[in-house]
Amino acid sequence: MKKRSFFVLAASTVLFAYACSKSNDNPPKEEEKKPLVTAPEASVAHDGKSGGVYKGVIIGSTGTVKIIIQGDTVSAEVSIDGETRVLKPWNMPTGWASGQALKDVIFKSENWTLTFSVTANGDRPYISAVSIPGHTDVAVHIIKEESDVLAKAFEGSFGKGDSVFGAMNFVLAAVEDTVFGIIQKQPAPKQSMYGDYDGSHLHFVTRFSKDSLRFSAEGTLNGDEVEGKWKGYDYRNSKIIDSGYWKAKRTL
């Protein structure tokens, strides 16, 4: 089983309502959306190296990121609130080869930028900065895709009754392996999530807060959609403090 590593970036401390982040005056037409891939895009030549394909999710608005560094392609495809751009590298090291680390490579398209770094073996991808006009509170979670396992990104939400509390986005790394992502309930800070997946059932939790609180969720995957239940648990006092539903859909 290959090791999957991840990193979460909080770009600023300004908080936005999730309902606003989901708005979009000009959503892409259904026929303009790319079909979801069904097989890994990463080349076996880059397994265990810094080249290859990296996929992730965004919160602070909602979206996905795909970075490709293989073959003749070096680019970052960023989709946020229905708008997609392909960013190109501005400072890729001359003579760089897969298996060498990358440090602060800037991908840019007009006024959209992100800064990407990764270790030589590809096990610690890191986006240290994101600048997208209108999105000033961005968190990114990204993992490396291996040639034998398709990485899938899901965007979703969690709530209770008729109320939506916030965003819940994650990347599914592998069957019988790991799930990593980000969750945010307004106006609380974003939290990283981690868990596992057995082929149809997902389970993940956040790390303990300073008050010994933890969010946990379970769900069942049906094709490219997943839904389930969550609960907030107070471990200090051994009691459930809240619970509700969640759902997500694969978008990358």
TACOR-V401522 format. One record per pair of residues at least 24 apart in sequence whose C-alpha atoms are under 6 Angstrom apart, sorted by sequence separation. I is the first residue (numbers start at 1). J is the second residue. If there is no record, write none. Layout:
BEGIN
i: <I | I>
j: <J | J>
END
This chain:
BEGIN
i: <175 | 212 | 225 | 224 | 224 | 21 | 51 | 50 | 49 | 50 | 49 | 27 | 50 | 49 | 50 | 49 | 50 | 48 | 49 | 60 | 60 | 59 | 59 | 58 | 58 | 57 | 57 | 160 | 56 | 159 | 160 | 56 | 159 | 55 | 158 | 55 | 158 | 54 | 157 | 54 | 157 | 54 | 156 | 53 | 156 | 155 | 154 | 155 | 154 | 154 | 153 | 154 | 153 | 47 | 153 | 152 | 44 | 42 | 43 | 42 | 40 | 40 | 40 | 39 | 5 | 5 | 7 | 14 | 12 | 11 | 11 | 10 | 9 | 9 | 8 | 8 | 7 | 6 | 6 | 18>
j: <199 | 236 | 249 | 249 | 250 | 61 | 98 | 98 | 98 | 99 | 99 | 82 | 120 | 120 | 121 | 121 | 122 | 121 | 122 | 137 | 138 | 138 | 139 | 139 | 140 | 140 | 141 | 244 | 141 | 244 | 245 | 142 | 245 | 142 | 245 | 143 | 246 | 143 | 246 | 144 | 247 | 145 | 247 | 145 | 248 | 248 | 248 | 249 | 249 | 250 | 250 | 251 | 251 | 146 | 252 | 252 | 147 | 146 | 147 | 147 | 147 | 149 | 150 | 150 | 123 | 124 | 126 | 137 | 137 | 137 | 138 | 139 | 139 | 140 | 140 | 141 | 141 | 142 | 143 | 166>
END
